[in-house]
């Protein structure tokens, strides 16, 4: 009964993309926010961003929605809209202050994830982006289990180049294989820094074991692209602005745009015919 409720709520969602990484601090939420902005740049597309990082919800700040509240209507919870075609839902909207700690055990977290999927009235959506916390446990298992009621295009896995990050990201790739979640590809964030003055490139996180590229070859998964460091990415996240529109000339912006296009192409190729969506 639960699964059929979820199915009926999510049947109007064409594509679902999970953003994962076994490691914290590698830029999952930043990537999720920019992926949502990039997809919503096409005004004909309706985009939804769901933040299931229950203990560290940073999406409201990154999307410029801090202090917003969730409203309930007869058809469920209404998302908070950044643009007419970009809706957001996060536990951050349910806290009385952004500094409130969410001190919950697994079952309560899982209950909220289920509620987000079942009770949020997204309407007709072309892309549902799900931003996840680091790790391979409760929240990840729950969202994959609940979304099994519907069609999931796959996961985008985020890493940085150094071995300490790759070690945890390999676990995430194995998690995807175990739960039969397709992997769209891997994004290497913070991949070098080009000095704006001397134009010399520095490796802030040296890829001592070959970085994401070598890992992708070993696991036979696609490398979607590498995004160089740009201090303005952090600035835009703090101000709730879209880095893609604030810094269109940055090499990081062109990397993001290429990656977003590759994700769109993957989703279009793996889209189920209408009659197969039950």
Number of C-alpha atoms within 10 A of each C-alpha: 6 10 15 12 13 20 22 13 18 24 16 14 21 22 22 21 23 24 23 30 30 24 24 16 14 19 20 24 24 23 19 25 27 25 23 25 24 21 23 21 17 11 12 10 14 24 29 27 27 24 26 25 22 21 15 16 21 22 28 24 17 23 24 17 17 16 14 14 17 16 11 13 9 7 11 15 18 20 24 21 16 14 14 11 19 24 21 27 26 24 22 29 22 13 15 10 11 16 9 10 11 14 9 11 9 11 12 11 20 21 12 16 24 19 14 20 20 21 18 22 18 25 16 15 20 19 23 24 22 22 26 25 25 21 18 21 12 14 23 22 14 18 18 16 14 18 18 14 18 22 20 21 24 22 23 23 24 28 30 26 27 21 19 14 21 24 14 18 27 20 16 21 24 14 18 20 12 9 12 11 18 16 19 22 22 27 27 24 24 21 26 21 19 16 12 9 6 7 9 9 12 13 15 13 18 15 19 10 14 14 20 30 20 13 21 18 11 9 11 10 16 17 20 25 21 23 21 21 21 21 9 14 20 14 13 20 22 14 13 18 19 20 25 21 14 13 16 12 10 17 15 24 22 15 17 25 19 15 22 21 16 16 22 15 12 15 20 13 10 13 16 14 7 8 6 8 13 10
